[in-house]
């Protein structure tokens, strides 16, 4: 398979994270790579960004490999990813770092550091009454309770600053970093009409919020937040309204974005998985991975990540791949 840059030609049947305006909002250097068969047929594409920080030149994917033809199988994707690694080596990149958490690869290249990862996804090609029945009984009760308490859903770019503060403070309570205000504004602007800021409000008090990025291909619940003690059911009502509205827009699926595989019982990760599963979502499993292209800089990056936050997502989850005895396919 031949791997080379291709012209960006986005349309709404592709993931929003392949769109040029979004890629440009999160990086000054970006593009699409294409995988070509010997016949010259374009078999797949992979959008990418390159992040420059201090001495590092790091590749980061914002969405997984996108097949452009039927029958693009896992073994062919692995061949393409091996070629992708060589392309980035040839242009002087130092490493490929873990992708954003909406990005679930079916496989990974030879020599990569990899970990199992997944996401919970709802099929929106179903009638609304079926989506409702697929919710857990508890979710349905909590949603009705929130509505009775007067919780309503509002949306609009004018709420951007309120939204940012709520998400930032939610991350802070979990001792997690969040991007600065300027970066967040650029992120949302990059989504344009394909970004939705929705807030659950009760009597003028913001309770919960979520940023959605979407196209016909999929709606992704990207960033969310709550006040410390929101009314019961507010976030569940918010997500239910999102399912309803995106289904009406003809979006094919709804992705809750990111799920650790087999989290420890009683952990926060298990609770998050349970929250998503109770919306009738199905676990999509795959991999996160990273790759060393410059061994010294890769080790320095790893050390910095461990000092800053205990390591990245691959560091945290790779033992599950090793202990399971499963490898690349």
FENWO-V209409 format. One line per field, one symbol per residue. ss: DSSP state (H for helix, E for strand, - for the rest). burial: # if it has 24 or more other C-alpha atoms within 12 Angstrom, else .. A space follows every 50 residues. Layout:
ss->???
burial->???
This chain:
ss->-EEEEE---------HHH-HHHHHHH--EEEEEEEE-----EEEEEEEEE EEE--EEEEE-----EE------HHHHHHHHHHHHHHHHH----EE---- ----E-------EEEEEEEEEEE----HHHHHHH--HHHHHHHHHHHH-- EEEEE-HHHHHHHHHHHHHHHHH-------HHHHHHHHHHHHHHEEEEEE EE--EEEEEEEEEE----EEEEEEEE-------HHHHHHHHHHHHHHH-- --EEE---E--------HHHHHHHHHH----EEEEEEEEEEE--HHHHHH HHHHHHHHH---HHHHHHHHHHHH-----
burial->#####..#.#...##############..#######.....######### #....############....#...#############....######## ##########.#############......##.##...##.##..##... #####...##.#########.............##.######.####### ##...######################..##################..# ############.........#######################..##.. ##.........#######.##.....##.
